[in-house]
């Protein structure tokens, strides 16, 4: 499970940094393509974190049922 947490953490960090860089580029150059990319990457961060949360919760549920 620790490996999964690291993988999700790295993916979320990369997506968040990409979203931040895209937003900064939008602010600097006022090109709407960068805003769209920032929004898309932000949604990717939310998706990665929701995947992590669901795997953690359902993994614990399955672990509890198996070891009951």
Biopython code that builds the backbone (N, CA, C, O; Angstrom):
import numpy as np
from Bio.PDB.StructureBuilder import StructureBuilder

atoms = [
    (1, "UNK", "N", (0.819, -1.193, 0.000)),
    (1, "UNK", "CA", (0.000, 0.000, 0.000)),
    (1, "UNK", "C", (0.866, 1.263, 0.000)),
    (1, "UNK", "O", (0.468, 2.300, -0.530)),
    (2, "UNK", "N", (2.038, 1.160, 0.593)),
    (2, "UNK", "CA", (2.929, 2.321, 0.627)),
    (2, "UNK", "C", (3.374, 2.715, -0.774)),
    (2, "UNK", "O", (3.484, 3.902, -1.082)),
    (3, "UNK", "N", (3.627, 1.733, -1.614)),
    (3, "UNK", "CA", (4.035, 2.019, -2.992)),
    (3, "UNK", "C", (2.910, 2.743, -3.726)),
    (3, "UNK", "O", (3.156, 3.689, -4.474)),
    (4, "UNK", "N", (1.674, 2.294, -3.508)),
    (4, "UNK", "CA", (0.524, 2.946, -4.140)),
    (4, "UNK", "C", (0.415, 4.402, -3.692)),
    (4, "UNK", "O", (0.144, 5.286, -4.504)),
    (5, "UNK", "N", (0.626, 4.648, -2.405)),
    (5, "UNK", "CA", (0.556, 6.020, -1.898)),
    (5, "UNK", "C", (1.618, 6.901, -2.540)),
    (5, "UNK", "O", (1.345, 8.048, -2.892)),
    (6, "UNK", "N", (2.825, 6.371, -2.694)),
    (6, "UNK", "CA", (3.893, 7.146, -3.328)),
    (6, "UNK", "C", (3.575, 7.429, -4.791)),
    (6, "UNK", "O", (3.792, 8.540, -5.277)),
    (7, "UNK", "N", (3.061, 6.421, -5.490)),
    (7, "UNK", "CA", (2.731, 6.612, -6.907)),
    (7, "UNK", "C", (1.646, 7.672, -7.065)),
    (7, "UNK", "O", (1.780, 8.574, -7.891)),
    (8, "UNK", "N", (0.580, 7.573, -6.287)),
    (8, "UNK", "CA", (-0.501, 8.558, -6.360)),
    (8, "UNK", "C", (0.007, 9.938, -5.946)),
    (8, "UNK", "O", (-0.382, 10.946, -6.535)),
    (9, "UNK", "N", (0.872, 9.983, -4.938)),
    (9, "UNK", "CA", (1.428, 11.262, -4.504)),
    (9, "UNK", "C", (2.255, 11.932, -5.585)),
    (9, "UNK", "O", (2.154, 13.141, -5.794)),
    (10, "UNK", "N", (3.075, 11.144, -6.273)),
    (10, "UNK", "CA", (3.903, 11.697, -7.350)),
    (10, "UNK", "C", (3.029, 12.157, -8.511)),
    (10, "UNK", "O", (3.241, 13.238, -9.061)),
    (11, "UNK", "N", (2.049, 11.340, -8.883)),
    (11, "UNK", "CA", (1.146, 11.720, -9.979)),
    (11, "UNK", "C", (0.385, 12.999, -9.629)),
    (11, "UNK", "O", (0.281, 13.907, -10.453)),
    (12, "UNK", "N", (-0.147, 13.067, -8.406)),
    (12, "UNK", "CA", (-0.890, 14.262, -7.995)),
    (12, "UNK", "C", (0.017, 15.491, -7.956)),
    (12, "UNK", "O", (-0.397, 16.581, -8.349)),
    (13, "UNK", "N", (1.246, 15.320, -7.486)),
    (13, "UNK", "CA", (2.172, 16.455, -7.426)),
    (13, "UNK", "C", (2.533, 16.947, -8.825)),
    (13, "UNK", "O", (2.605, 18.153, -9.062)),
    (14, "UNK", "N", (2.761, 16.018, -9.746)),
    (14, "UNK", "CA", (3.082, 16.421, -11.115)),
    (14, "UNK", "C", (1.907, 17.137, -11.776)),
    (14, "UNK", "O", (2.086, 18.149, -12.452)),
    (15, "UNK", "N", (0.708, 16.600, -11.573)),
    (15, "UNK", "CA", (-0.470, 17.251, -12.143)),
    (15, "UNK", "C", (-0.699, 18.628, -11.524)),
    (15, "UNK", "O", (-1.037, 19.579, -12.229)),
    (16, "UNK", "N", (-0.514, 18.736, -10.209)),
    (16, "UNK", "CA", (-0.708, 20.025, -9.542)),
    (16, "UNK", "C", (0.323, 21.046, -10.004)),
    (16, "UNK", "O", (-0.008, 22.212, -10.219)),
    (17, "UNK", "N", (1.566, 20.615, -10.157)),
    (17, "UNK", "CA", (2.584, 21.561, -10.627)),
    (17, "UNK", "C", (2.316, 21.970, -12.076)),
    (17, "UNK", "O", (2.532, 23.125, -12.443)),
    (18, "UNK", "N", (1.850, 21.036, -12.892)),
    (18, "UNK", "CA", (1.475, 21.382, -14.264)),
    (18, "UNK", "C", (0.318, 22.362, -14.307)),
    (18, "UNK", "O", (0.309, 23.288, -15.117)),
    (19, "UNK", "N", (-0.663, 22.155, -13.430)),
    (19, "UNK", "CA", (-1.794, 23.080, -13.369)),
    (19, "UNK", "C", (-1.342, 24.460, -12.915)),
    (19, "UNK", "O", (-1.800, 25.472, -13.445)),
    (20, "UNK", "N", (-0.455, 24.502, -11.947)),
    (20, "UNK", "CA", (0.039, 25.790, -11.464)),
    (20, "UNK", "C", (0.849, 26.521, -12.532)),
    (20, "UNK", "O", (0.682, 27.725, -12.728)),
    (21, "UNK", "N", (1.718, 25.799, -13.214)),
    (21, "UNK", "CA", (2.509, 26.414, -14.288)),
    (21, "UNK", "C", (1.598, 26.907, -15.414)),
    (21, "UNK", "O", (1.801, 27.994, -15.955)),
    (22, "UNK", "N", (0.593, 26.098, -15.762)),
    (22, "UNK", "CA", (-0.342, 26.514, -16.813)),
    (22, "UNK", "C", (-1.114, 27.764, -16.405)),
    (22, "UNK", "O", (-1.344, 28.654, -17.224)),
    (23, "UNK", "N", (-1.510, 27.826, -15.146)),
    (23, "UNK", "CA", (-2.239, 29.007, -14.680)),
    (23, "UNK", "C", (-1.346, 30.243, -14.682)),
    (23, "UNK", "O", (-1.785, 31.332, -15.050)),
    (24, "UNK", "N", (-0.098, 30.071, -14.274)),
    (24, "UNK", "CA", (0.845, 31.200, -14.305)),
    (24, "UNK", "C", (1.056, 31.676, -15.739)),
    (24, "UNK", "O", (1.115, 32.880, -15.991)),
    (25, "UNK", "N", (1.171, 30.740, -16.678)),
    (25, "UNK", "CA", (1.321, 31.131, -18.080)),
    (25, "UNK", "C", (0.078, 31.854, -18.596)),
    (25, "UNK", "O", (0.186, 32.791, -19.386)),
    (26, "UNK", "N", (-1.104, 31.417, -18.146)),
    (26, "UNK", "CA", (-2.330, 32.116, -18.531)),
    (26, "UNK", "C", (-2.328, 33.549, -17.994)),
    (26, "UNK", "O", (-2.677, 34.488, -18.709)),
    (27, "UNK", "N", (-1.934, 33.705, -16.738)),
    (27, "UNK", "CA", (-1.883, 35.044, -16.147)),
    (27, "UNK", "C", (-0.864, 35.918, -16.878)),
    (27, "UNK", "O", (-1.105, 37.103, -17.110)),
    (28, "UNK", "N", (0.275, 35.324, -17.239)),
    (28, "UNK", "CA", (1.347, 36.107, -17.854)),
    (28, "UNK", "C", (1.020, 36.524, -19.288)),
    (28, "UNK", "O", (1.285, 37.658, -19.688)),
    (29, "UNK", "N", (0.440, 35.594, -20.060)),
    (29, "UNK", "CA", (0.265, 35.860, -21.488)),
    (29, "UNK", "C", (-1.184, 36.061, -21.922)),
    (29, "UNK", "O", (-1.435, 36.449, -23.063)),
    (30, "UNK", "N", (-2.137, 35.803, -21.033)),
    (30, "UNK", "CA", (-3.564, 35.971, -21.315)),
    (30, "UNK", "C", (-3.997, 35.175, -22.547)),
    (30, "UNK", "O", (-4.696, 35.683, -23.423)),
    (31, "UNK", "N", (-3.564, 33.914, -22.589)),
    (31, "UNK", "CA", (-3.969, 32.995, -23.654)),
    (31, "UNK", "C", (-4.883, 31.950, -23.012)),
    (31, "UNK", "O", (-4.482, 31.246, -22.085)),
    (32, "UNK", "N", (-6.116, 31.859, -23.516)),
    (32, "UNK", "CA", (-7.120, 31.005, -22.881)),
    (32, "UNK", "C", (-6.801, 29.519, -22.946)),
    (32, "UNK", "O", (-7.333, 28.746, -22.148)),
    (33, "UNK", "N", (-5.954, 29.101, -23.867)),
    (33, "UNK", "CA", (-5.577, 27.686, -23.948)),
    (33, "UNK", "C", (-4.917, 27.241, -22.645)),
    (33, "UNK", "O", (-5.140, 26.122, -22.185)),
    (34, "UNK", "N", (-4.105, 28.117, -22.051)),
    (34, "UNK", "CA", (-3.420, 27.753, -20.807)),
    (34, "UNK", "C", (-4.411, 27.614, -19.655)),
    (34, "UNK", "O", (-4.216, 26.781, -18.770)),
    (35, "UNK", "N", (-5.461, 28.415, -19.657)),
    (35, "UNK", "CA", (-6.483, 28.287, -18.619)),
    (35, "UNK", "C", (-7.220, 26.962, -18.762)),
    (35, "UNK", "O", (-7.494, 26.296, -17.764)),
    (36, "UNK", "N", (-7.541, 26.574, -19.988)),
    (36, "UNK", "CA", (-8.195, 25.286, -20.219)),
    (36, "UNK", "C", (-7.302, 24.132, -19.774)),
    (36, "UNK", "O", (-7.782, 23.173, -19.170)),
    (37, "UNK", "N", (-6.011, 24.220, -20.070)),
    (37, "UNK", "CA", (-5.083, 23.174, -19.642)),
    (37, "UNK", "C", (-4.964, 23.131, -18.128)),
    (37, "UNK", "O", (-4.890, 22.048, -17.548)),
    (38, "UNK", "N", (-4.946, 24.277, -17.484)),
    (38, "UNK", "CA", (-4.867, 24.317, -16.022)),
    (38, "UNK", "C", (-6.099, 23.670, -15.402)),
    (38, "UNK", "O", (-5.991, 22.929, -14.425)),
    (39, "UNK", "N", (-7.265, 23.949, -15.967)),
    (39, "UNK", "CA", (-8.496, 23.335, -15.452)),
    (39, "UNK", "C", (-8.487, 21.825, -15.651)),
    (39, "UNK", "O", (-8.901, 21.075, -14.768)),
    (40, "UNK", "N", (-8.016, 21.384, -16.808)),
    (40, "UNK", "CA", (-7.951, 19.950, -17.085)),
    (40, "UNK", "C", (-6.997, 19.253, -16.123)),
    (40, "UNK", "O", (-7.310, 18.184, -15.599)),
    (41, "UNK", "N", (-5.848, 19.848, -15.892)),
    (41, "UNK", "CA", (-4.884, 19.250, -14.969)),
    (41, "UNK", "C", (-5.403, 19.276, -13.533)),
    (41, "UNK", "O", (-5.155, 18.347, -12.765)),
    (42, "UNK", "N", (-6.122, 20.338, -13.170)),
    (42, "UNK", "CA", (-6.710, 20.397, -11.827)),
    (42, "UNK", "C", (-7.726, 19.273, -11.639)),
    (42, "UNK", "O", (-7.791, 18.659, -10.574)),
    (43, "UNK", "N", (-8.510, 19.010, -12.666)),
    (43, "UNK", "CA", (-9.460, 17.897, -12.588)),
    (43, "UNK", "C", (-8.725, 16.566, -12.461)),
    (43, "UNK", "O", (-9.194, 15.654, -11.780)),
    (44, "UNK", "N", (-7.576, 16.461, -13.116)),
    (44, "UNK", "CA", (-6.758, 15.260, -12.980)),
    (44, "UNK", "C", (-6.259, 15.072, -11.560)),
    (44, "UNK", "O", (-6.189, 13.946, -11.067)),
    (45, "UNK", "N", (-5.909, 16.174, -10.894)),
    (45, "UNK", "CA", (-5.484, 16.094, -9.489)),
    (45, "UNK", "C", (-6.636, 15.591, -8.635)),
    (45, "UNK", "O", (-6.451, 14.696, -7.810)),
    (46, "UNK", "N", (-7.819, 16.156, -8.824)),
    (46, "UNK", "CA", (-8.984, 15.701, -8.064)),
    (46, "UNK", "C", (-9.255, 14.225, -8.316)),
    (46, "UNK", "O", (-9.556, 13.480, -7.383)),
    (47, "UNK", "N", (-9.151, 13.803, -9.558)),
    (47, "UNK", "CA", (-9.399, 12.406, -9.896)),
    (47, "UNK", "C", (-8.383, 11.488, -9.215)),
    (47, "UNK", "O", (-8.754, 10.442, -8.682)),
    (48, "UNK", "N", (-7.114, 11.868, -9.230)),
    (48, "UNK", "CA", (-6.077, 11.050, -8.601)),
    (48, "UNK", "C", (-6.303, 10.953, -7.096)),
    (48, "UNK", "O", (-6.154, 9.879, -6.513)),
    (49, "UNK", "N", (-6.662, 12.068, -6.466)),
    (49, "UNK", "CA", (-6.880, 12.044, -5.023)),
    (49, "UNK", "C", (-8.144, 11.274, -4.651)),
    (49, "UNK", "O", (-8.176, 10.611, -3.615)),
    (50, "UNK", "N", (-9.175, 11.351, -5.471)),
    (50, "UNK", "CA", (-10.372, 10.553, -5.206)),
    (50, "UNK", "C", (-10.104, 9.067, -5.404)),
    (50, "UNK", "O", (-10.639, 8.238, -4.667)),
    (51, "UNK", "N", (-9.279, 8.719, -6.395)),
    (51, "UNK", "CA", (-8.883, 7.324, -6.573)),
    (51, "UNK", "C", (-8.134, 6.831, -5.349)),
    (51, "UNK", "O", (-8.400, 5.736, -4.854)),
    (52, "UNK", "N", (-7.192, 7.641, -4.852)),
    (52, "UNK", "CA", (-6.440, 7.263, -3.659)),
    (52, "UNK", "C", (-7.383, 7.045, -2.476)),
    (52, "UNK", "O", (-7.267, 6.045, -1.768)),
    (53, "UNK", "N", (-8.316, 7.975, -2.258)),
    (53, "UNK", "CA", (-9.241, 7.868, -1.140)),
    (53, "UNK", "C", (-10.097, 6.607, -1.245)),
    (53, "UNK", "O", (-10.274, 5.891, -0.260)),
    (54, "UNK", "N", (-10.629, 6.337, -2.438)),
    (54, "UNK", "CA", (-11.474, 5.160, -2.617)),
    (54, "UNK", "C", (-10.701, 3.871, -2.405)),
    (54, "UNK", "O", (-11.212, 2.942, -1.780)),
    (55, "UNK", "N", (-9.485, 3.796, -2.911)),
    (55, "UNK", "CA", (-8.679, 2.588, -2.721)),
    (55, "UNK", "C", (-8.347, 2.404, -1.246)),
    (55, "UNK", "O", (-8.370, 1.279, -0.748)),
    (56, "UNK", "N", (-8.040, 3.481, -0.542)),
    (56, "UNK", "CA", (-7.748, 3.388, 0.892)),
    (56, "UNK", "C", (-8.971, 2.888, 1.662)),
    (56, "UNK", "O", (-8.862, 1.974, 2.479)),
    (57, "UNK", "N", (-10.127, 3.485, 1.403)),
    (57, "UNK", "CA", (-11.329, 3.116, 2.148)),
    (57, "UNK", "C", (-11.759, 1.693, 1.814)),
    (57, "UNK", "O", (-11.979, 0.886, 2.717)),
    (58, "UNK", "N", (-11.880, 1.374, 0.516)),
    (58, "UNK", "CA", (-12.347, 0.049, 0.155)),
    (58, "UNK", "C", (-11.304, -1.027, 0.452)),
    (58, "UNK", "O", (-11.659, -2.174, 0.721)),
    (59, "UNK", "N", (-10.040, -0.670, 0.404)),
    (59, "UNK", "CA", (-9.006, -1.614, 0.817)),
    (59, "UNK", "C", (-9.145, -1.972, 2.282)),
    (59, "UNK", "O", (-8.985, -3.133, 2.660)),
    (60, "UNK", "N", (-9.442, -0.985, 3.107)),
    (60, "UNK", "CA", (-9.637, -1.237, 4.538)),
    (60, "UNK", "C", (-10.904, -2.046, 4.778)),
    (60, "UNK", "O", (-10.923, -2.915, 5.649)),
    (61, "UNK", "N", (-11.960, -1.778, 4.022)),
    (61, "UNK", "CA", (-13.201, -2.546, 4.160)),
    (61, "UNK", "C", (-12.956, -4.005, 3.805)),
    (61, "UNK", "O", (-13.367, -4.900, 4.544)),
    (62, "UNK", "N", (-12.297, -4.251, 2.691)),
    (62, "UNK", "CA", (-12.016, -5.629, 2.274)),
    (62, "UNK", "C", (-11.098, -6.306, 3.278)),
    (62, "UNK", "O", (-11.300, -7.474, 3.611)),
    (63, "UNK", "N", (-10.090, -5.588, 3.766)),
    (63, "UNK", "CA", (-9.179, -6.153, 4.766)),
    (63, "UNK", "C", (-9.943, -6.550, 6.034)),
    (63, "UNK", "O", (-9.677, -7.603, 6.614)),
    (64, "UNK", "N", (-10.888, -5.716, 6.461)),
    (64, "UNK", "CA", (-11.690, -6.019, 7.643)),
    (64, "UNK", "C", (-12.571, -7.237, 7.405)),
    (64, "UNK", "O", (-12.690, -8.087, 8.287)),
    (65, "UNK", "N", (-13.190, -7.340, 6.233)),
    (65, "UNK", "CA", (-14.049, -8.487, 5.941)),
    (65, "UNK", "C", (-13.253, -9.781, 5.850)),
    (65, "UNK", "O", (-13.722, -10.827, 6.300)),
    (66, "UNK", "N", (-12.064, -9.727, 5.277)),
    (66, "UNK", "CA", (-11.249, -10.934, 5.116)),
    (66, "UNK", "C", (-10.718, -11.409, 6.460)),
    (66, "UNK", "O", (-10.670, -12.613, 6.712)),
    (67, "UNK", "N", (-10.320, -10.489, 7.323)),
    (67, "UNK", "CA", (-9.711, -10.880, 8.597)),
    (67, "UNK", "C", (-10.704, -10.912, 9.745)),
    (67, "UNK", "O", (-10.295, -10.985, 10.904)),
    (68, "UNK", "N", (-11.966, -10.861, 9.463)),
    (68, "UNK", "CA", (-12.990, -10.829, 10.502)),
    (68, "UNK", "C", (-12.957, -12.067, 11.309)),
    (68, "UNK", "O", (-13.752, -12.220, 12.237)),
]
sb = StructureBuilder()
sb.init_structure("model")
sb.init_model(0)
sb.init_chain("A")
sb.init_seg("    ")
for serial, (resi, resn, name, xyz) in enumerate(atoms, 1):
    if name == "N":
        sb.init_residue(resn, " ", resi, " ")
    sb.init_atom(name, np.array(xyz, "f"), 0.0, 1.0, " ", f" {name:<3s}", serial, name[0])
structure = sb.get_structure()
